[in-house]
Amino acid sequence: MDEVTVLKFQGRLDSNSAATVKDRIKSCINERRLQLVVDMGDVDFVDSSGLGSLVYSLRMIDKAGGAIRISAVQDRVRAVFELTKLHHLFEIYDDAGAAVRAFR
C-alpha cells in the first residue's frame, strides 16, 4: 500500500499562497506520493484564486491516478469545499487522522 502524505496549510489560501499550493502538490506528483490528505485545519480564509489553484492541483493528482482527502475544514470555509466536492475529486473529513485512516 502507498504511503499517505499529509500536506498542512495555514493562514490564507489566496492568490499570494497559490504558487506554494501548486509547488507542494507538484512535488508530491513528481515523487509519486499520490495518496494525499490536505489538512486545512489552520486555514482561516479561502478566496477564488487560492481555491482555483487547489482544485487545479488536485485534478493533477487525480489524473496521475491518486486519491485525495480534505480534512479539518473550519465551518466558515467548509461551504467553499463542499461546492468543489461536486468535482468528485475528494472527500471531506473532520481531521487529518480520520482522512489518513480512510486510505487503509
Secondary structure, DSSP 8 states (H G I E B T S, - for coil): ---EEEEEEEEEESTTTHHHHHHHHHHHHHTT--EEEEEEEEEEEE-HHHHHHHHHHHHHHHHTT-EEEEE---HHHHHHHHHHGGG-SEEEESSHHHHHHTT-
